[in-house]
Amino acid sequence: MEPIKWNGKTLAVLDQLQLPETIEWVECSTVEEVAEAIEKMKVRGAPAIGATAAFGIAIGAREGANLDKKEFFPYMDAVCDRLAKTRPTAVNLFWAISRMRELIKHNSDLDVKQLAELITREAQTIAQEDVEMNKTMGQYGLRFIPDGARILTHCNTGALATAGYGTALGVIRAAHEANKNISVYADETRPYLQGARLTAFELQQDRIPVTVITDSMAGYLMRQGQVDLVIVGADRITANGDTANKIGTYSLAVLAKHHGIPFYVAAPTSTLDFSLETGDQIEIEQRSPEEVSIIGGKRMVPEGVPALHPAFDVTPHKLITAIITEKGVVESPDRDRMAVLNRKG
Ligand SMILES: CSC[C@H]1O[C@H](OP(=O)(O)O)[C@H](O)[C@@H]1O
C-alpha cells in the first residue's frame, strides 16, 4: 500500500495519522495542501516525503502554467522554498527539491506548459526509481539475514515510508520472499507510533510474523537472547556514516553494541548527505511537545508540565555494522569506506 497516488493533476495522500483503523485518502490539489500533509505527518518517511514534495512541485507547475516565463521561474522558486520548509531532517526532501530545481534550470528554453509536463514526469520517475532502489537494497541486504532470524526494527521504513516496498522493511520483505522464516519485533516508536500503527499494519498485510513491543522492551529482549539483529532506516547519513533516524534509534544501537548484536541501516543513496562531515551537523527536527503529551486525543501529561520532542537522533557510525544501499553495502562505515558511495551515476 503506497502512501501517495498521482491522479494526473492532483495527489492523493493516504492519511497515516488515521492508520491502522481507517484508510482515508486526502486529495491535495495545491502546493499548500501538499506542504501541510508533510508538516502534519499525514505522509511521512524520508523517501516518501521526497517523492511527495516532487509531486507538490508538479502541482505548483500546473498551477503556474498560465504565467509568462519571467514570472514562472521566481514562482517555482517560491514553490520549492515552501516545500523545503516543511521538515528539516530528512535529506531526501531536499534531494528531490534540488533535482527539480536543476531540471527547471536546465530546461528553461521550454515553454511553461512543456516545463509543467516535464516536471510531472520527473516526479513520477522519482517515485518509480525509489521502488526499484528499495527492491535492489532488499537483495543486497539478504546476506545479513540468517534463516529464522528474529529481527528488531524501529519506526516504519516500509511502503508507507517510501514510494513502495520499503528500506529496512524492504530487506525484511526480501528475506520473507526468500523463505528465510524470519520474525519481527516492531518497536512501537513513541510518540507517533509508526511501529505499532504502521509497521505492524504492513507486516500483517504481508503475513510476516510481527510482535509489537514498547520502546523500553528492546534491552530486555536483547538480554534474553531474543534478538538476532537490528535493522532500521535513515533520514540523513553524513560523509562518515553517522546516521540520523527516528528518535530511539541511537539507544537501540548502544544496546545492540553492548549485546554484540549486528546493527544495520538500510537507506537509498538519496539519503546520503556528503555535504556534512559528521552527524553533529544534522538539524534535528523539534516537533510540538503536545505530540508527546496527548495520545489519541487524551492528555497524558498534566497541563503546564513541559515535554520534549526531538523527532530524530544521530547514531555514530562506529555503532553501525553496515549501511545497505541500492549501490551496495558499506561494512564498518567510516569516512574512507563511505566515499565509494559518493560517486555520481
Ligand atoms: C524509509 S526510512 C523512513 C524514516 O523516516 C521516519 O521518520 P518520520 O516517520 O518522522 O518521517 C523514520 O526516521 C524512518 O526511519
The ligand as an SDF file (V2000), in Angstrom:
LIG
                    3D

 15 15  0  0  0  0  0  0  0  0999 V2000
   12.3540    4.7360    4.9210 C   0  0  0  0  0  0  0  0  0  0  0  0
   13.1540    5.3940    6.2560 S   0  0  0  0  0  0  0  0  0  0  0  0
   11.9340    6.4230    6.9220 C   0  0  0  0  0  0  0  0  0  0  0  0
   12.4240    7.1340    8.1680 C   0  0  0  0  0  0  0  0  0  0  0  0
   11.6050    8.2860    8.3500 O   0  0  0  0  0  0  0  0  0  0  0  0
   10.9460    8.1590    9.6050 C   0  0  0  0  0  0  0  0  0  0  0  0
   10.7290    9.3850   10.2270 O   0  0  0  0  0  0  0  0  0  0  0  0
    9.2410   10.0690   10.1730 P   0  0  0  0  0  0  0  0  0  0  0  0
    8.2530    8.9640   10.4170 O   0  0  0  0  0  0  0  0  0  0  0  0
    9.2910   11.1040   11.2910 O   0  0  0  0  0  0  0  0  0  0  0  0
    9.1560   10.6950    8.8190 O   0  0  0  0  0  0  0  0  0  0  0  0
   11.8940    7.3190   10.4110 C   0  0  0  0  0  0  0  0  0  0  0  0
   13.0120    8.0650   10.8370 O   0  0  0  0  0  0  0  0  0  0  0  0
   12.2660    6.2760    9.3860 C   0  0  0  0  0  0  0  0  0  0  0  0
   13.4010    5.5370    9.6910 O   0  0  0  0  0  0  0  0  0  0  0  0
  1  2  1  0
  2  3  1  0
  3  4  1  0
  4  5  1  0
  4 14  1  0
  5  6  1  0
  6  7  1  0
  6 12  1  0
  7  8  1  0
  8  9  2  0
  8 10  1  0
  8 11  1  0
 12 13  1  0
 12 14  1  0
 14 15  1  0
M  END
$$$$
